[in-house]
Amino acid sequence: MATATGAVAFAEMNGKFDQIMQKLEVVNEKQDEMAEDIAKIKEAVYHPDEGLYARLRELEGWKDTSSKLIWIIITAVVGLTVATAYKTLL
């Protein structure tokens, strides 16, 4: 009778071991999917020509240029306004 009980316990352990192996396979598949997704994200962020950092560099360059242009325009408008007011008063 001891061998029958041992065989049942062994069969239960074997079944649990199979379940663990199946779950490990699922975890491994999900880990592979995450690794692929992370690789795609890294490519999108760090790609030198079209990545996020390249776009930010372009925006910062545009911002600097437009800021300088706005200051030039404001200075010109203020100068013209002062010149017009000065001519009008004289």
Order of alpha helices (4+ residues) and beta strands (2+ residues): alpha-alpha
